[in-house]
Amino acid sequence: MFEKFKEKIKELSAKNSIDVDSSQFNDPVATNTQWQPMKAGGANFKTNILISVSPSVYRYQLSTGAWLFLGVFAVFGIGAILIGLNMLSGDEAIVGLFLILFGSIFVAAAYFFYKSMGIHKVFDQSLGYLWVGRNQPKFAGDNKDKQKLIYFSEIHALQIVSERVSSKNGSYYSHELNLVLKDASRFNLVDHGNHAQVISDANKLSDFMGKPLWDVSIE
């Protein structure tokens, strides 16, 4: 059942994505690269921002809008839990249990969104690689730790693709910024609806790493 669900998501993603003629880039890696979105869906607001930490370091982190989005979920959930705990000792214990369960779902959702959107992605020019997480990877001899790390030398290009996302309130375009590696595999950086921000980020990183930008997005 789970496999069928994943296939359905892929079908919807393909249906809402944009057809691309990769030959326009005159690059064999582009021909072998996937041009469908890596992830189905996407937020209709700016979820992450690219900041300059120093002349040699850029970092992706949560935007103010994303923090507010997570905060609403967390505050609503914690509030429901506290009210539920207050009701456990009275005549409405069943309602209290329901509120605790209901609030826990909202808190868990906030945590899930934080873990999926809030992880740092750091581009360090002095070290020559991108690392993902809160702490810089530690090396011991030739062995690196299990933290995600991509050397700039492995990156071939940056890619922007768009996907039309439908919701009960209408539809919008979400834009993915991906790294394309030399083996034509991809690594997703961001996926949100602020087209101008994605373009700005991509141009900064393209100049910063000296990599071409393949932009097939649509506004």
Z-matrix of the N, CA and C atoms (Angstrom, degrees):
N
C 1 1.459
C 2 1.530 1 111.25
N 3 1.328 2 116.36 1 -42.25
C 4 1.458 3 121.26 2 -179.48
C 5 1.524 4 111.08 3 -63.69
N 6 1.347 5 116.81 4 -38.65
C 7 1.459 6 120.68 5 178.79
C 8 1.523 7 110.72 6 -64.91
N 9 1.331 8 117.45 7 -40.16
C 10 1.463 9 121.07 8 177.99
C 11 1.525 10 110.60 9 -63.92
N 12 1.338 11 116.11 10 -37.89
C 13 1.464 12 120.55 11 178.46
C 14 1.529 13 110.79 12 -63.49
N 15 1.337 14 117.18 13 -42.55
C 16 1.457 15 120.90 14 178.86
C 17 1.518 16 111.16 15 -64.80
N 18 1.334 17 116.69 16 -39.41
C 19 1.459 18 120.34 17 178.29
C 20 1.527 19 110.89 18 -63.98
N 21 1.337 20 117.01 19 -38.51
C 22 1.458 21 121.25 20 178.82
C 23 1.523 22 110.65 21 -63.98
N 24 1.322 23 116.38 22 -40.42
C 25 1.461 24 120.78 23 177.78
C 26 1.520 25 109.96 24 -61.94
N 27 1.332 26 116.76 25 -42.76
C 28 1.461 27 120.35 26 179.14
C 29 1.519 28 111.51 27 -63.14
N 30 1.331 29 116.02 28 -39.95
C 31 1.463 30 120.13 29 179.22
C 32 1.525 31 110.69 30 -62.98
N 33 1.328 32 116.95 31 -43.81
C 34 1.461 33 120.77 32 179.69
C 35 1.522 34 110.60 33 -65.41
N 36 1.332 35 116.11 34 -38.76
C 37 1.457 36 120.28 35 178.55
C 38 1.518 37 110.44 36 -62.94
N 39 1.338 38 116.61 37 -45.24
C 40 1.460 39 120.77 38 -179.97
C 41 1.523 40 110.82 39 -63.63
N 42 1.324 41 116.72 40 -38.43
C 43 1.462 42 121.87 41 -178.38
C 44 1.519 43 111.08 42 -64.17
N 45 1.326 44 117.68 43 -37.39
C 46 1.455 45 121.69 44 -174.19
C 47 1.520 46 113.71 45 -95.16
N 48 1.335 47 117.94 46 -0.42
C 49 1.448 48 120.99 47 -178.54
C 50 1.531 49 110.46 48 -90.44
N 51 1.328 50 115.84 49 176.04
C 52 1.454 51 122.17 50 -174.20
C 53 1.526 52 109.95 51 -104.32
N 54 1.343 53 116.45 52 135.28
C 55 1.460 54 120.35 53 175.75
C 56 1.526 55 108.97 54 -69.27
N 57 1.333 56 115.99 55 136.37
C 58 1.468 57 121.17 56 -175.06
C 59 1.517 58 110.26 57 -128.63
N 60 1.329 59 116.67 58 134.46
C 61 1.458 60 122.81 59 172.12
C 62 1.524 61 107.31 60 -95.78
N 63 1.328 62 116.67 61 96.29
C 64 1.464 63 120.69 62 -174.52
C 65 1.525 64 112.90 63 -69.19
N 66 1.351 65 118.56 64 -13.95
C 67 1.464 66 121.06 65 -179.48
C 68 1.529 67 111.52 66 -66.09
N 69 1.341 68 117.45 67 -17.88
C 70 1.460 69 120.83 68 -179.32
C 71 1.535 70 112.22 69 -62.21
N 72 1.338 71 116.54 70 -21.77
C 73 1.462 72 119.98 71 -178.14
C 74 1.527 73 112.41 72 -90.01
N 75 1.337 74 116.95 73 -7.35
C 76 1.458 75 121.69 74 176.71
C 77 1.534 76 111.24 75 49.55
N 78 1.327 77 114.85 76 48.94
C 79 1.466 78 120.89 77 -175.11
C 80 1.527 79 108.27 78 -144.43
N 81 1.327 80 118.36 79 122.91
C 82 1.478 81 119.73 80 -178.96
C 83 1.522 82 113.38 81 -61.27
N 84 1.316 83 117.70 82 -29.10
C 85 1.468 84 119.63 83 177.46
C 86 1.525 85 109.62 84 -67.05
N 87 1.334 86 116.88 85 -39.59
C 88 1.463 87 120.33 86 178.02
C 89 1.523 88 110.90 87 -62.41
N 90 1.334 89 116.76 88 -36.99
C 91 1.465 90 120.89 89 178.95
C 92 1.517 91 111.44 90 -64.20
N 93 1.316 92 116.75 91 -35.28
C 94 1.470 93 121.39 92 -178.58
C 95 1.520 94 113.29 93 -88.66
N 96 1.323 95 117.02 94 -5.49
C 97 1.461 96 121.33 95 -177.60
C 98 1.527 97 110.74 96 -84.13
N 99 1.325 98 116.81 97 144.29
C 100 1.452 99 121.50 98 173.94
C 101 1.532 100 109.57 99 -74.83
N 102 1.337 101 116.40 100 140.03
C 103 1.453 102 120.51 101 -179.52
C 104 1.523 103 112.73 102 -115.71
N 105 1.321 104 116.03 103 5.20
C 106 1.461 105 119.97 104 170.10
C 107 1.530 106 108.08 105 -80.74
N 108 1.340 107 117.76 106 153.14
C 109 1.469 108 119.36 107 175.80
C 110 1.527 109 111.35 108 -57.51
N 111 1.315 110 116.75 109 144.62
C 112 1.456 111 121.01 110 177.51
C 113 1.523 112 111.01 111 -73.11
N 114 1.330 113 116.51 112 -32.11
C 115 1.459 114 121.27 113 -176.76
C 116 1.526 115 109.43 114 -124.92
N 117 1.314 116 116.09 115 137.70
C 118 1.465 117 119.77 116 176.07
C 119 1.523 118 109.33 117 -77.14
N 120 1.326 119 116.88 118 139.88
C 121 1.457 120 120.42 119 178.31
C 122 1.518 121 111.60 120 83.52
N 123 1.311 122 115.41 121 -162.28
C 124 1.456 123 121.35 122 -177.44
C 125 1.518 124 109.54 123 149.78
N 126 1.311 125 117.00 124 153.25
C 127 1.466 126 121.06 125 -178.14
C 128 1.519 127 110.98 126 -75.07
N 129 1.342 128 116.23 127 152.32
C 130 1.466 129 119.98 128 177.21
C 131 1.523 130 112.01 129 -92.44
N 132 1.333 131 117.29 130 8.74
C 133 1.454 132 121.54 131 177.12
C 134 1.527 133 109.18 132 -130.95
N 135 1.320 134 116.35 133 168.21
C 136 1.470 135 121.30 134 -178.89
C 137 1.521 136 109.48 135 -72.27
N 138 1.321 137 117.05 136 113.06
C 139 1.459 138 120.72 137 -177.04
C 140 1.525 139 113.15 138 -90.38
N 141 1.329 140 116.61 139 -30.43
C 142 1.469 141 120.45 140 -176.20
C 143 1.517 142 110.27 141 -135.86
N 144 1.327 143 115.27 142 152.73
C 145 1.460 144 120.67 143 176.68
C 146 1.527 145 109.08 144 -125.58
N 147 1.330 146 114.91 145 146.77
C 148 1.456 147 121.13 146 176.54
C 149 1.519 148 107.83 147 -98.34
N 150 1.327 149 116.76 148 119.88
C 151 1.462 150 120.34 149 -178.87
C 152 1.523 151 110.00 150 -117.04
N 153 1.324 152 114.79 151 151.20
C 154 1.459 153 121.01 152 176.14
C 155 1.525 154 108.28 153 -91.68
N 156 1.320 155 115.90 154 110.28
C 157 1.466 156 121.26 155 179.78
C 158 1.525 157 109.99 156 -78.80
N 159 1.319 158 116.20 157 -38.12
C 160 1.457 159 124.40 158 178.13
C 161 1.521 160 107.09 159 -158.41
N 162 1.346 161 119.07 160 173.48
C 163 1.471 162 119.51 161 178.52
C 164 1.527 163 113.90 162 -57.94
N 165 1.324 164 118.02 163 -19.34
C 166 1.467 165 120.49 164 -177.08
C 167 1.525 166 113.47 165 -114.01
N 168 1.336 167 116.92 166 5.19
C 169 1.473 168 119.47 167 -176.33
C 170 1.533 169 110.96 168 -137.01
N 171 1.329 170 115.25 169 128.61
C 172 1.460 171 123.00 170 168.98
C 173 1.520 172 108.24 171 -115.70
N 174 1.348 173 115.72 172 148.58
C 175 1.461 174 119.50 173 179.89
C 176 1.526 175 110.72 174 -141.53
N 177 1.344 176 114.75 175 134.96
C 178 1.459 177 120.98 176 170.85
C 179 1.524 178 108.54 177 -88.64
N 180 1.331 179 115.87 178 134.49
C 181 1.454 180 120.92 179 175.59
C 182 1.523 181 108.76 180 -147.45
N 183 1.330 182 116.83 181 170.12
C 184 1.457 183 121.53 182 -178.68
C 185 1.530 184 111.52 183 -61.97
N 186 1.325 185 115.22 184 141.28
C 187 1.459 186 120.75 185 175.45
C 188 1.529 187 109.94 186 -80.08
N 189 1.331 188 116.38 187 168.57
C 190 1.462 189 120.97 188 176.29
C 191 1.523 190 110.55 189 -61.05
N 192 1.343 191 116.21 190 -40.87
C 193 1.459 192 120.13 191 179.07
C 194 1.515 193 112.43 192 -61.46
N 195 1.327 194 116.52 193 -38.51
C 196 1.464 195 120.36 194 179.25
C 197 1.526 196 110.64 195 -67.91
N 198 1.340 197 116.96 196 -39.83
C 199 1.470 198 120.01 197 177.77
C 200 1.533 199 110.55 198 -62.69
N 201 1.338 200 116.60 199 -40.44
C 202 1.472 201 120.06 200 178.04
C 203 1.524 202 110.66 201 -65.08
N 204 1.327 203 116.21 202 -41.22
C 205 1.460 204 121.57 203 178.03
C 206 1.524 205 110.85 204 -59.75
N 207 1.332 206 116.32 205 -47.31
C 208 1.469 207 120.52 206 179.06
C 209 1.525 208 110.56 207 -67.06
N 210 1.343 209 116.06 208 -37.14
C 211 1.457 210 119.82 209 -178.43
C 212 1.516 211 112.45 210 -63.56
N 213 1.331 212 117.14 211 -39.24
C 214 1.464 213 120.30 212 178.70
C 215 1.519 214 110.38 213 -61.45
N 216 1.337 215 116.34 214 -45.02
C 217 1.470 216 120.04 215 178.41
C 218 1.525 217 110.74 216 -61.35
N 219 1.332 218 116.05 217 -47.33
C 220 1.462 219 120.07 218 -175.77
C 221 1.528 220 111.80 219 -65.93
N 222 1.335 221 117.36 220 -46.75
C 223 1.471 222 121.11 221 -178.17
C 224 1.523 223 110.57 222 -64.37
N 225 1.325 224 116.84 223 -43.61
C 226 1.459 225 120.47 224 179.20
C 227 1.532 226 110.35 225 -61.84
N 228 1.339 227 115.56 226 -43.70
C 229 1.460 228 119.47 227 -179.08
C 230 1.511 229 113.03 228 -66.73
N 231 1.338 230 116.81 229 -45.11
C 232 1.466 231 120.56 230 -179.71
C 233 1.525 232 110.39 231 -64.99
N 234 1.340 233 116.02 232 -39.40
C 235 1.467 234 119.69 233 178.00
C 236 1.519 235 111.61 234 -60.44
N 237 1.340 236 116.45 235 -43.95
C 238 1.470 237 120.36 236 179.67
C 239 1.531 238 110.65 237 -64.20
N 240 1.332 239 116.73 238 -39.41
C 241 1.468 240 120.37 239 178.93
C 242 1.527 241 110.96 240 -63.58
N 243 1.320 242 117.31 241 -44.85
C 244 1.470 243 120.82 242 -179.09
C 245 1.529 244 111.48 243 -63.93
N 246 1.324 245 116.52 244 -42.04
C 247 1.469 246 119.39 245 177.37
C 248 1.524 247 110.11 246 -63.30
N 249 1.337 248 115.95 247 -41.90
C 250 1.460 249 120.88 248 179.26
C 251 1.513 250 112.23 249 -61.66
N 252 1.331 251 116.82 250 -42.40
C 253 1.468 252 120.72 251 179.17
C 254 1.526 253 110.82 252 -62.91
N 255 1.318 254 116.24 253 -36.15
C 256 1.468 255 121.08 254 178.85
C 257 1.520 256 112.16 255 -65.83
N 258 1.320 257 115.85 256 -28.83
C 259 1.466 258 120.64 257 -175.13
C 260 1.534 259 112.54 258 -89.76
N 261 1.331 260 117.90 259 -9.62
C 262 1.468 261 120.14 260 -175.14
C 263 1.521 262 113.08 261 -62.94
N 264 1.327 263 116.19 262 -32.32
C 265 1.475 264 118.96 263 -175.84
C 266 1.527 265 113.23 264 -88.40
N 267 1.327 266 117.52 265 -1.53
C 268 1.458 267 120.29 266 -178.38
C 269 1.522 268 112.52 267 -104.60
N 270 1.314 269 114.49 268 -160.31
C 271 1.466 270 120.43 269 -178.07
C 272 1.523 271 112.79 270 -79.05
N 273 1.317 272 116.61 271 -9.44
C 274 1.459 273 119.91 272 -177.05
C 275 1.537 274 111.08 273 -110.70
N 276 1.315 275 115.49 274 42.21
C 277 1.461 276 120.75 275 -177.25
C 278 1.527 277 111.71 276 -61.23
N 279 1.333 278 116.70 277 -36.64
C 280 1.460 279 119.96 278 -179.49
C 281 1.530 280 110.28 279 -63.44
N 282 1.340 281 115.27 280 -43.36
C 283 1.466 282 119.99 281 177.47
C 284 1.531 283 109.80 282 -63.47
N 285 1.341 284 115.55 283 -38.46
C 286 1.460 285 120.06 284 177.74
C 287 1.517 286 111.99 285 -61.18
N 288 1.332 287 116.76 286 -43.63
C 289 1.465 288 120.55 287 177.66
C 290 1.521 289 111.39 288 -62.11
N 291 1.331 290 115.46 289 -40.54
C 292 1.462 291 119.76 290 178.79
C 293 1.532 292 110.79 291 -62.24
N 294 1.338 293 116.24 292 -43.40
C 295 1.462 294 119.69 293 -179.76
C 296 1.527 295 111.40 294 -65.27
N 297 1.331 296 116.35 295 -37.19
C 298 1.466 297 119.93 296 177.76
C 299 1.529 298 110.19 297 -63.62
N 300 1.336 299 116.11 298 -44.60
C 301 1.462 300 120.37 299 178.52
C 302 1.526 301 110.73 300 -64.62
N 303 1.330 302 115.71 301 -45.26
C 304 1.459 303 121.42 302 -179.85
C 305 1.531 304 110.97 303 -60.64
N 306 1.336 305 116.01 304 -46.00
C 307 1.461 306 120.77 305 179.56
C 308 1.525 307 112.15 306 -65.21
N 309 1.339 308 115.50 307 -37.12
C 310 1.468 309 119.59 308 -179.90
C 311 1.521 310 111.10 309 -63.37
N 312 1.327 311 116.36 310 -34.84
C 313 1.470 312 120.47 311 178.36
C 314 1.528 313 109.96 312 -63.76
N 315 1.338 314 116.57 313 -41.96
C 316 1.462 315 120.05 314 179.95
C 317 1.531 316 111.29 315 -67.82
N 318 1.327 317 116.89 316 -40.02
C 319 1.462 318 120.21 317 178.43
C 320 1.531 319 110.03 318 -65.63
N 321 1.332 320 116.33 319 -41.76
C 322 1.465 321 120.28 320 178.50
C 323 1.529 322 110.54 321 -63.78
N 324 1.344 323 116.45 322 -38.16
C 325 1.466 324 120.13 323 178.39
C 326 1.524 325 110.56 324 -64.34
N 327 1.325 326 117.48 325 -41.67
C 328 1.463 327 121.40 326 178.22
C 329 1.522 328 110.43 327 -61.26
N 330 1.329 329 115.76 328 -42.78
C 331 1.468 330 120.26 329 179.33
C 332 1.526 331 110.88 330 -65.38
N 333 1.337 332 116.26 331 -41.92
C 334 1.464 333 120.52 332 179.73
C 335 1.528 334 110.75 333 -62.28
N 336 1.331 335 116.92 334 -46.50
C 337 1.461 336 120.24 335 179.63
C 338 1.527 337 110.97 336 -63.97
N 339 1.340 338 116.07 337 -37.56
C 340 1.465 339 119.13 338 178.08
C 341 1.525 340 111.01 339 -63.36
N 342 1.321 341 116.79 340 -44.12
C 343 1.460 342 120.67 341 -178.68
C 344 1.523 343 111.16 342 -67.08
N 345 1.327 344 117.58 343 -32.92
C 346 1.463 345 119.74 344 -177.91
C 347 1.529 346 112.39 345 -84.21
N 348 1.341 347 117.58 346 -33.21
C 349 1.465 348 120.91 347 -177.08
C 350 1.527 349 113.42 348 -103.29
N 351 1.312 350 117.07 349 -26.95
C 352 1.456 351 120.05 350 -167.46
C 353 1.512 352 116.43 351 -89.85
N 354 1.320 353 118.02 352 -4.01
C 355 1.459 354 119.50 353 -177.61
C 356 1.526 355 110.55 354 -68.57
N 357 1.309 356 117.67 355 135.58
C 358 1.457 357 122.25 356 -179.13
C 359 1.533 358 110.75 357 -73.49
N 360 1.331 359 114.78 358 143.01
C 361 1.465 360 121.93 359 171.50
C 362 1.514 361 106.13 360 -124.89
N 363 1.322 362 116.89 361 115.27
C 364 1.464 363 122.00 362 -170.44
C 365 1.525 364 110.46 363 -114.56
N 366 1.343 365 115.74 364 124.65
C 367 1.463 366 122.26 365 176.29
C 368 1.522 367 107.67 366 -101.49
N 369 1.327 368 116.79 367 112.31
C 370 1.464 369 121.92 368 -176.55
C 371 1.528 370 109.32 369 -113.55
N 372 1.311 371 116.05 370 106.01
C 373 1.463 372 120.94 371 -177.32
C 374 1.523 373 112.23 372 -69.33
N 375 1.331 374 117.13 373 -33.67
C 376 1.471 375 119.87 374 -178.97
C 377 1.524 376 111.34 375 -67.98
N 378 1.337 377 117.33 376 -31.01
C 379 1.458 378 121.53 377 178.13
C 380 1.530 379 111.89 378 -93.66
N 381 1.332 380 115.90 379 -20.64
C 382 1.454 381 119.62 380 176.40
C 383 1.512 382 115.17 381 80.17
N 384 1.339 383 116.77 382 27.28
C 385 1.460 384 117.71 383 177.35
C 386 1.527 385 112.07 384 -153.87
N 387 1.327 386 114.13 385 163.24
C 388 1.466 387 123.63 386 171.64
C 389 1.514 388 107.41 387 -98.75
N 390 1.333 389 116.81 388 132.56
C 391 1.459 390 119.20 389 173.39
C 392 1.525 391 109.30 390 -127.32
N 393 1.311 392 114.33 391 150.53
C 394 1.454 393 122.13 392 -173.61
C 395 1.523 394 109.56 393 -116.91
N 396 1.331 395 117.20 394 127.56
C 397 1.455 396 120.68 395 178.90
C 398 1.509 397 111.27 396 133.40
N 399 1.320 398 115.79 397 -176.01
C 400 1.462 399 121.09 398 -178.01
C 401 1.525 400 112.69 399 -83.95
N 402 1.323 401 116.65 400 -28.63
C 403 1.458 402 120.47 401 -174.48
C 404 1.517 403 110.74 402 -121.14
N 405 1.314 404 115.44 403 145.56
C 406 1.458 405 120.82 404 178.67
C 407 1.530 406 109.66 405 -64.23
N 408 1.349 407 117.34 406 138.57
C 409 1.471 408 119.67 407 -179.76
C 410 1.521 409 111.99 408 -59.52
N 411 1.322 410 114.54 409 147.40
C 412 1.460 411 120.83 410 177.66
C 413 1.521 412 109.33 411 -107.56
N 414 1.314 413 115.88 412 138.60
C 415 1.456 414 121.24 413 -178.37
C 416 1.531 415 109.93 414 -112.37
N 417 1.317 416 114.44 415 147.04
C 418 1.471 417 121.17 416 174.39
C 419 1.522 418 106.44 417 -135.73
N 420 1.339 419 116.68 418 101.34
C 421 1.460 420 119.81 419 -175.41
C 422 1.521 421 109.94 420 66.16
N 423 1.314 422 116.35 421 -128.12
C 424 1.460 423 120.96 422 179.35
C 425 1.519 424 112.37 423 -92.44
N 426 1.314 425 117.18 424 1.37
C 427 1.465 426 120.69 425 -175.61
C 428 1.523 427 110.78 426 -101.77
N 429 1.316 428 115.61 427 126.30
C 430 1.459 429 118.91 428 175.32
C 431 1.522 430 108.23 429 -100.48
N 432 1.323 431 115.93 430 160.89
C 433 1.454 432 118.61 431 179.87
C 434 1.529 433 109.68 432 -73.42
N 435 1.320 434 117.01 433 -177.57
C 436 1.458 435 121.31 434 -172.46
C 437 1.533 436 113.10 435 -83.23
N 438 1.311 437 116.62 436 1.39
C 439 1.449 438 120.11 437 179.27
C 440 1.528 439 110.32 438 -67.25
N 441 1.338 440 117.14 439 144.78
C 442 1.453 441 121.84 440 -179.11
C 443 1.518 442 110.71 441 -64.53
N 444 1.346 443 115.65 442 130.19
C 445 1.454 444 121.08 443 -177.53
C 446 1.528 445 108.46 444 -146.65
N 447 1.325 446 117.53 445 131.97
C 448 1.457 447 121.82 446 177.97
C 449 1.529 448 108.63 447 -130.38
N 450 1.324 449 116.92 448 120.21
C 451 1.464 450 121.06 449 177.56
C 452 1.526 451 109.97 450 -71.97
N 453 1.330 452 116.06 451 143.53
C 454 1.459 453 119.98 452 177.49
C 455 1.527 454 110.96 453 -57.50
N 456 1.323 455 116.86 454 -32.14
C 457 1.467 456 120.95 455 -179.43
C 458 1.529 457 112.18 456 -65.94
N 459 1.346 458 117.22 457 -19.65
C 460 1.465 459 121.17 458 178.35
C 461 1.525 460 111.79 459 -86.04
N 462 1.330 461 117.13 460 -14.19
C 463 1.463 462 121.89 461 -175.88
C 464 1.522 463 109.55 462 -87.24
N 465 1.313 464 116.81 463 129.21
C 466 1.469 465 121.49 464 -179.57
C 467 1.527 466 111.88 465 -99.41
N 468 1.324 467 117.61 466 -38.79
C 469 1.464 468 121.15 467 -176.87
C 470 1.518 469 110.06 468 -162.43
N 471 1.329 470 115.21 469 172.17
C 472 1.457 471 122.17 470 170.09
C 473 1.523 472 107.92 471 -110.75
N 474 1.316 473 116.83 472 146.99
C 475 1.454 474 122.64 473 -174.62
C 476 1.527 475 109.85 474 -131.79
N 477 1.334 476 115.93 475 134.11
C 478 1.462 477 120.36 476 172.21
C 479 1.523 478 108.43 477 -119.36
N 480 1.326 479 116.33 478 123.78
C 481 1.464 480 121.95 479 176.65
C 482 1.522 481 108.33 480 -128.29
N 483 1.323 482 115.67 481 152.52
C 484 1.462 483 121.38 482 -177.98
C 485 1.520 484 111.22 483 -115.84
N 486 1.312 485 114.98 484 155.69
C 487 1.457 486 121.87 485 177.78
C 488 1.526 487 108.83 486 -143.14
N 489 1.305 488 116.50 487 133.04
C 490 1.460 489 120.21 488 176.15
C 491 1.523 490 109.45 489 -83.80
N 492 1.316 491 116.10 490 121.51
C 493 1.463 492 122.44 491 -176.84
C 494 1.522 493 108.67 492 -108.12
N 495 1.317 494 116.66 493 128.77
C 496 1.459 495 121.51 494 179.52
C 497 1.520 496 110.26 495 -103.95
N 498 1.317 497 116.08 496 140.73
C 499 1.470 498 121.95 497 176.83
C 500 1.517 499 108.37 498 -141.63
N 501 1.311 500 117.14 499 174.61
C 502 1.461 501 121.11 500 -178.60
C 503 1.524 502 111.82 501 -66.08
N 504 1.338 503 116.83 502 -20.06
C 505 1.459 504 120.56 503 -179.61
C 506 1.527 505 112.72 504 -97.71
N 507 1.325 506 117.14 505 7.15
C 508 1.455 507 120.35 506 -179.57
C 509 1.512 508 111.09 507 131.01
N 510 1.314 509 116.60 508 -151.89
C 511 1.455 510 120.62 509 179.68
C 512 1.527 511 109.97 510 -142.72
N 513 1.312 512 115.40 511 161.34
C 514 1.458 513 121.46 512 -179.34
C 515 1.524 514 108.37 513 -157.48
N 516 1.335 515 115.89 514 166.13
C 517 1.464 516 120.58 515 175.11
C 518 1.527 517 109.48 516 -96.87
N 519 1.318 518 115.00 517 134.30
C 520 1.461 519 121.25 518 170.61
C 521 1.525 520 107.22 519 -110.36
N 522 1.323 521 116.45 520 141.19
C 523 1.458 522 121.23 521 -172.46
C 524 1.523 523 110.70 522 -119.61
N 525 1.313 524 115.37 523 124.38
C 526 1.469 525 121.34 524 178.54
C 527 1.526 526 110.19 525 -95.54
N 528 1.311 527 115.32 526 134.78
C 529 1.458 528 121.52 527 168.38
C 530 1.524 529 106.85 528 -109.69
N 531 1.331 530 115.55 529 116.60
C 532 1.466 531 121.55 530 -177.15
C 533 1.521 532 110.92 531 -120.96
N 534 1.319 533 115.69 532 151.16
C 535 1.459 534 121.29 533 166.55
C 536 1.520 535 107.65 534 -88.79
N 537 1.328 536 116.81 535 136.51
C 538 1.462 537 121.65 536 173.13
C 539 1.526 538 107.16 537 -106.89
N 540 1.327 539 116.49 538 121.10
C 541 1.461 540 120.32 539 -178.83
C 542 1.522 541 110.28 540 -87.75
N 543 1.319 542 116.16 541 169.77
C 544 1.464 543 121.22 542 -175.03
C 545 1.526 544 112.52 543 -63.54
N 546 1.332 545 118.03 544 -24.01
C 547 1.464 546 120.51 545 177.15
C 548 1.527 547 111.76 546 -89.44
N 549 1.335 548 117.33 547 11.32
C 550 1.467 549 125.18 548 178.28
C 551 1.531 550 113.38 549 75.00
N 552 1.321 551 118.17 550 3.87
C 553 1.465 552 119.96 551 172.35
C 554 1.522 553 108.48 552 -76.15
N 555 1.323 554 116.83 553 166.25
C 556 1.458 555 120.78 554 -174.64
C 557 1.532 556 111.21 555 -129.83
N 558 1.320 557 114.20 556 154.34
C 559 1.463 558 121.63 557 175.21
C 560 1.516 559 107.97 558 -132.35
N 561 1.329 560 117.04 559 123.49
C 562 1.456 561 121.32 560 -176.16
C 563 1.526 562 112.00 561 -80.29
N 564 1.330 563 115.93 562 134.71
C 565 1.459 564 121.77 563 176.53
C 566 1.521 565 111.41 564 -100.78
N 567 1.341 566 117.31 565 -55.18
C 568 1.457 567 121.41 566 178.50
C 569 1.526 568 109.92 567 -144.54
N 570 1.325 569 115.28 568 162.79
C 571 1.466 570 121.48 569 179.35
C 572 1.526 571 107.37 570 -154.41
N 573 1.344 572 116.88 571 96.93
C 574 1.462 573 119.64 572 -179.38
C 575 1.528 574 110.65 573 -154.00
N 576 1.327 575 116.28 574 178.73
C 577 1.449 576 121.73 575 -169.91
C 578 1.518 577 116.49 576 -92.13
N 579 1.329 578 118.69 577 -1.62
C 580 1.460 579 120.47 578 -179.17
C 581 1.530 580 109.05 579 -88.18
N 582 1.341 581 115.69 580 92.13
C 583 1.461 582 121.46 581 -173.46
C 584 1.528 583 112.22 582 -60.88
N 585 1.327 584 116.63 583 -44.90
C 586 1.463 585 120.62 584 -178.20
C 587 1.527 586 111.50 585 -60.47
N 588 1.335 587 117.05 586 -38.72
C 589 1.456 588 120.86 587 179.87
C 590 1.522 589 111.56 588 -67.92
N 591 1.322 590 116.71 589 -41.35
C 592 1.467 591 120.42 590 179.12
C 593 1.529 592 110.07 591 -63.35
N 594 1.343 593 117.26 592 -42.91
C 595 1.463 594 121.10 593 178.36
C 596 1.529 595 110.72 594 -62.58
N 597 1.323 596 116.34 595 -44.61
C 598 1.470 597 121.05 596 179.58
C 599 1.526 598 110.96 597 -61.18
N 600 1.337 599 116.56 598 -47.25
C 601 1.466 600 120.76 599 178.86
C 602 1.529 601 110.94 600 -59.08
N 603 1.337 602 115.58 601 -45.11
C 604 1.457 603 120.29 602 -176.56
C 605 1.525 604 111.29 603 -62.50
N 606 1.332 605 117.23 604 -42.26
C 607 1.465 606 120.39 605 179.64
C 608 1.527 607 111.82 606 -65.68
N 609 1.327 608 116.11 607 -39.11
C 610 1.465 609 119.55 608 177.68
C 611 1.526 610 110.72 609 -62.49
N 612 1.338 611 116.38 610 -46.63
C 613 1.465 612 119.97 611 -177.98
C 614 1.521 613 111.35 612 -69.78
N 615 1.327 614 116.96 613 -34.45
C 616 1.460 615 120.57 614 177.63
C 617 1.526 616 110.51 615 -61.68
N 618 1.328 617 116.79 616 -46.04
C 619 1.465 618 121.04 617 177.48
C 620 1.520 619 111.33 618 -67.53
N 621 1.327 620 115.89 619 -40.51
C 622 1.463 621 121.85 620 -176.37
C 623 1.531 622 111.93 621 -63.22
N 624 1.341 623 116.29 622 -42.85
C 625 1.472 624 119.99 623 -177.28
C 626 1.523 625 113.34 624 -99.26
N 627 1.334 626 117.39 625 -7.48
C 628 1.452 627 120.17 626 -178.70
C 629 1.519 628 112.79 627 68.52
N 630 1.342 629 116.07 628 40.03
C 631 1.469 630 121.70 629 -178.82
C 632 1.534 631 109.04 630 -117.70
N 633 1.348 632 117.83 631 145.68
C 634 1.464 633 119.69 632 178.55
C 635 1.521 634 112.07 633 -69.14
N 636 1.317 635 115.48 634 155.02
C 637 1.465 636 121.95 635 177.99
C 638 1.523 637 109.01 636 -111.44
N 639 1.335 638 116.03 637 122.53
C 640 1.481 639 122.15 638 175.59
C 641 1.522 640 107.23 639 -102.95
N 642 1.312 641 115.89 640 100.39
C 643 1.457 642 121.19 641 -175.86
C 644 1.527 643 110.10 642 -107.19
N 645 1.316 644 117.44 643 111.16
C 646 1.471 645 122.29 644 175.41
C 647 1.524 646 109.17 645 -121.02
N 648 1.317 647 116.62 646 26.09
C 649 1.469 648 120.86 647 -176.90
C 650 1.514 649 110.27 648 -74.16
N 651 1.295 650 114.91 649 162.53
C 652 1.452 651 122.06 650 177.05
C 653 1.519 652 108.54 651 -134.04
N 654 1.325 653 116.48 652 138.77
C 655 1.465 654 119.82 653 -174.57
C 656 1.511 655 111.31 654 -94.10
